[in-house]
């Protein structure tokens, strides 16, 4: 049983070190910038939707029922 676990971890380490193709620094930076820009754009869209719904609901529909 211990030998099977040891063999598993040995294969695990060998795969991570020799078989996995890690991205270069340039690829990693490019991907990071892409994710950052996408996150900011999605946050801005959600902020705009929230603001518009707040304006419509509070200044629009809510005022109809108060007056």
PEDA-V787364 format. One record per residue. N is the residue number from 1. NEAR is the number of other ideal C-beta (glycine too) atoms within 10 Angstrom. Layout:
n=N near=NEAR
n=N near=NEAR
This chain:
n=1 near=5
n=2 near=6
n=3 near=7
n=4 near=8
n=5 near=9
n=6 near=10
n=7 near=10
n=8 near=10
n=9 near=10
n=10 near=10
n=11 near=11
n=12 near=10
n=13 near=10
n=14 near=10
n=15 near=10
n=16 near=10
n=17 near=9
n=18 near=7
n=19 near=8
n=20 near=7
n=21 near=5
n=22 near=9
n=23 near=10
n=24 near=9
n=25 near=8
n=26 near=8
n=27 near=10
n=28 near=11
n=29 near=11
n=30 near=12
n=31 near=11
n=32 near=10
n=33 near=10
n=34 near=10
n=35 near=10
n=36 near=10
n=37 near=10
n=38 near=10
n=39 near=10
n=40 near=10
n=41 near=10
n=42 near=10
n=43 near=10
n=44 near=10
n=45 near=10
n=46 near=10
n=47 near=10
n=48 near=10
n=49 near=10
n=50 near=10
n=51 near=10
n=52 near=10
n=53 near=11
n=54 near=10
n=55 near=10
n=56 near=11
n=57 near=11
n=58 near=10
n=59 near=9
n=60 near=10
n=61 near=9
n=62 near=11
n=63 near=10
n=64 near=7
n=65 near=6
n=66 near=5
n=67 near=5
